[in-house]
Amino acid sequence: MADTFGALLREFRTAADISMGALAKRINYSKGQISKIENDLKRPSAVFARLCDQVLGTGGALSAAITQPPAEMPDEPPAPDDEGWVMELDETGGVRVRELPRRSVLAGAGAVLGLALTGTRGGAVDEGAFAVLRSTFDQHRTLGTMASPHVVLAPVIAHLHALRSLAAASPEPMRTNLFLLASRVAEYAGWMSQEAGDEAGALRWTDRAVAYAAAGRDPHLASFALVRRAEISLYQHDAIRTVELARRAQDNPHAGPRILGLAARCEAQGRALAGDIAGYERALERAAELLATRDNDSGPVLGSTTVPDEVSLARGWALYDLGRPGEAADILDREVAAIPRAARRARARFGTRRALAHAVNGEIDEACVVARGVIDDAARVDSATIRLDLRELDRTLSRWRTHGAVRDLHPDLIATLHRR
């Protein structure tokens, strides 16, 4: 068995009876680049390995040969808050809360929340006030579709602290409703932390969301927490961990179709990253069925609310990871056009993948046109996860650095990558 990637590639290419020049044409790399990789003079990228796997029919062996061991992610990270408060469940299911300094809560909360917190401890939240609290969260989520996570996180965390304090002081059934809303706000804080590049913070907020949900008598958010962990692993290009966590999220059949569907979708993306075509197709078919089912959960919708067809977008994303960029580009061309213009984060995320698919497929002019349309959205939403794909796009386009469209795009692309 070959002991280097280059030797393994040469072994598979020879077995498939494909010349170096023919392989170069099929994957849109130069013959010289392939020669350097086969002679172990140049390190292959994950994209290169996936393309060769697809053309040579290796079943993902080349991708596996360059897989790096991921950074360890503990199953149960500690969850101390930035203000030192801790929430604990007692033997009867009640909640013990260590109080936040009131000035910290009021500093970021609006006037309505401030008045609620400085009022009596007798549970002054009625249905009308709860509707305002829910609407406030909806507004934060809307802001998050078009602005930097650093802009969104401060008011979201202040809102969460307010909800926690109000829930601890309120009688039932309002107490349960407030904790359930707090669980959704904490989950969203976890997502925005990931978008800000703080993976440890994302895990802490997600764990806190599970604790809030348990306090609100909703045991199923733990399954969604596994989905969030799987998504973090996906961005770390850890296919095995992604699939494992997504499968664990589906172990609870009572979690509801929305959570189970998102877990199946994430499993499909992990299997695609691993080159498991059959597993990817089964998981995505299951996701399509589940996400088309009406969910009885009356709380804020978990996951993205701005894309019209998340299964088709996941399909386009996965086909790129499977080394089928032409098919991926066709799907993403259609689906990205349907994303509302105000949904800048989603447009930047999937638009960048769309540009990557065209670039890897050798459609350089089209890739540059698409990338040009992505840059403004990407700069505004300032996403750490989108920057990962933008860096890959920059590396991919650098193979055509003398191409006029690439030369024109490069300064703006670099400026976007370094802008905060």
Secondary structure, 3 states (H helix, E strand, C coil): CCCCHHHHHHHHHHHCCCCHHHHHHHHCCCHHHHHHHHCCCCCCCHHHHHHHHHHHCCCCHHHHHHCCCCCCCCCCCCCCCCCCCCEEECCCCCEEECCCCHHHHHHHCCHHHHHHHHCCCCCCCCHHHHHHHHHHHHHHHHHHCCCCHHHHHHHHHHHHHHHHHHHHHCCCCHHHHHHHHHHHHHHHHHHHHHHCCCHHHHHHHHHHHHHHHHHCCCCCHHHHHHHHHHHHHHHCCCHHHHHHHHHHHCCCCCCCHHHHHHHHHHHHHHHHHCCCHHHHHHHHHHHHHHHCCCCCCCCCCCCCCCCCCHHHHHHHHHHHHCCCHHHHHHHHHHHHHCCCCCCHHHHHHHHHHHHHHHHHCCCHHHHHHHHHHHHHHHHHHCCHHHHHHHHHHHHHHHHHCCCHHHHHHHHHHHHHHHCC
